[in-house]
Amino acid sequence: MYGKMKDFLANELKSIEEAGLFKKERVITSPQGAEISINTGQEVLNFCANNYLGLSNHPRLVAAAKRSLDSHGFGMSSVRFICGTQDIHKALEQKIADFFGTEDTILYAACFDANGGVFEPLFVAEDAIISDSLNHASIIDGVRLSKAQRFRYENANMEDLEQKLKEASATARFKIIVTDGVFSMDGNVAPMDKINELAKKYDALIMVDECHSAGVVGKTGRGVTELFNIRGEVDIITGTLGKAFGGGIGGFTTGRKEIIELLRQRSRPYLFSNSLIPAAVEAGIEMFNMMTETNELQDKLHWNTNYFMEKMKAAGFDIKPSKSAICAVMLYDAKLSQVMAEKLLAEGIYVIGFYYPVVGKGLARIRVQLSAAHDKTHLDKAIAAFTKVGKELGVIK
Ligand SMILES: *Cc1c(COP(=O)(O)O)cnc(C)c1O
């Protein structure tokens, strides 16, 4: 029976390959970190992980995860509302709420699930969801699952957002503006101050996905509400434990308590999917303990980011302005982005070139992600390699 489909899929795969869009995975043989080994035997410096705070292999998180295996076991074998809630799940939810200054938190297996499960229970056909055009795929999918009216505004364009709010106002019962905190391809931060003003003017709620901003932006890493001094004014925040916050697994929605309570009653990825494993939860608790003890990691990340961007600009590279730990080195040409990434790997620098359709046509780039795990010597090595390869390829003079 499979025969016809097999041929179809083989063709499909071939066309992906011919278009140069086939994703090949490089294989890492060490823990995640600034210095990693890959299966070619090469040791390289990693500049493409979401390991913003360098916690992916932090001894305190590893120890916490190990401890939890003895105290709370390996698996939960249950969803939360049957027999999948342990004391540590409640403790982590409280830690997240304390960190963001919100009323309550609900955990998910991943932020993909948090975003997938947030719209459908809260917004129906009478409501309007007004979403940034560059929002993450999980937001797009989540919005599709609800019956609400959809409006899409151009990335971070406040005139367009206002226009869409006006259009929505005519008919909508509830309106919500939805945005990523930091957009992952350019590294730009959503203009939350202006979004907040417009939300007030047009009586709309606000939801921010803090996956690339939490832990990273704001003096103490509390995300965009800290950066724009609007703590307590965002109604719904979603985020992940898979990036800055330890790099493991887990997602959350945090915000107004009635919203969180309703999600516990009706959010499908929460109701119909297994609870987070204790090791992820205990490591999460330890991570938030670390976050409240010191800002050392944020300070280092901010220093590293500024240093890298300034040196790259000085070397002549075209760098997108960014307040996050994402540095887009603009090359514009798709092929060039791939050749340059390969040459950088040969120099021991692991980065990825992105091109259409992941970014706009003619906007190919190498995305560099800085980390508190990087030391100045790592940064200098990367800058030297970029400069060498950039000159070879005629990207800089
Ligand atoms: C990574 C990411 C997600 C998905 O998070 P996971 O916990 O890995 O599922 C959702 N939204 C944004 C903006 C992201 O960058």
The ligand as a Gaussian input file, in Angstrom:
#p B3LYP/6-31G(d) Opt

LIG

0 1
 C       11.961000      28.200000      20.876000
 C       10.690000      28.941000      20.846000
 C        9.473000      28.323000      21.156000
 C        9.387000      26.851000      21.445000
 O        9.903000      26.563000      22.705000
 P       10.104000      25.036000      23.117000
 O       10.060000      25.044000      24.611000
 O       11.406000      24.603000      22.558000
 O        8.956000      24.284000      22.528000
 C        8.333000      29.096000      21.178000
 N        8.373000      30.420000      20.882000
 C        9.524000      31.040000      20.561000
 C        9.518000      32.502000      20.253000
 C       10.704000      30.331000      20.516000
 O       11.838000      30.946000      20.186000

